[in-house]
């Protein structure tokens, strides 16, 4: 396995070659292969979409790029062999340490917990095997377990975002973002966000025009402007603290009542200050934002499953009127109640 010194030397050589056009094209071609080499790291129980999504983006890019700019794509693992995904599809992977990558994409999946305890895998990531490290969905847990997200901004799937923050409090969690870049470390949200991060990486290297062409080919948005929290159901998140679970249940059962911090703190048997601090740490939301989100979730369910008027739904959800409900929808879901109801049909 290459040392960090050797890897740093390689990147210096690449930088020099890029500025010296008179140097042998053969030598430049060897090093440019490294610059375009993207690895996809798998493990037992990986998610197939986490792999196939970004892989398809880069494969499609090769149809539109000049041959000299083509990406070299390699599926790899800490140990070579056949790996079964969570959907029972098997994938052959080469030995990751046998390669030098420009970018290494760590996928997510049900096997993340076990992979996060694999010392060989974690040590591999620390060696500088790639200039740029990228995670898809819960792959962020592997990067975090290797200590590579400490003090960095990151995201992951909304359902496990608070779990990531709870286990690794030194991460600057940006749970609503689809793609987060912090230096040479990139993270993305849920499984389909692997395609978003692939497009973002290509745009960073080749510009927005080629990224838009690829997006059109794949029938996906070029850049999703909506955050992932619009998909979130707050009560589907299971905070570790029983107190917070009890408060969330209380809010859901009393949407039309006074749900100020002192009232909620009383349910948790904590002072308002202690309650606000613990609740925010467990859910990633302030109590006020959580109350608003639960009211929005209730109203969204009514909009999707009933023909009640906006005024009645707003009242049952605990909003003073439908205008305030509309503003809450725009904040939480980035759409209006009217648009949601139209989309139902």
Buried (B, 14 or more C-beta within 10 A) or exposed (E): EBEEEEBEEBBEBBEEBEEEEEBEEEEBEEBBEBBBBBBBBBBBBBBBBBBBBBBBBBBBBBEBBEEEBBBBBBBBBBBBEEBBBBEEEEBEBBEBBEBBBBBBBBBBBBBBEEBBEBEEBBEBBEBBBBBBBBBBBBBBBBBBBBEBBEEBBBBBBBBBBBBBBBBBEEBBBBBBBBBBBBEEBBBBBBBBBBBBBBBBBBBEBBEBEBBBBBBEBBEBBBBBEEBBBBEBEBBEBBBEBEBBBEBBEBBBEBBEEEBEBEBBBBBBEBEBEEBBEBBBBBBBBEBEBBBBBBBBBBBBEBBEEEEBEBEEBBBBBBBEEBEBBBEBBEEBBEBBBEEBBEEEE
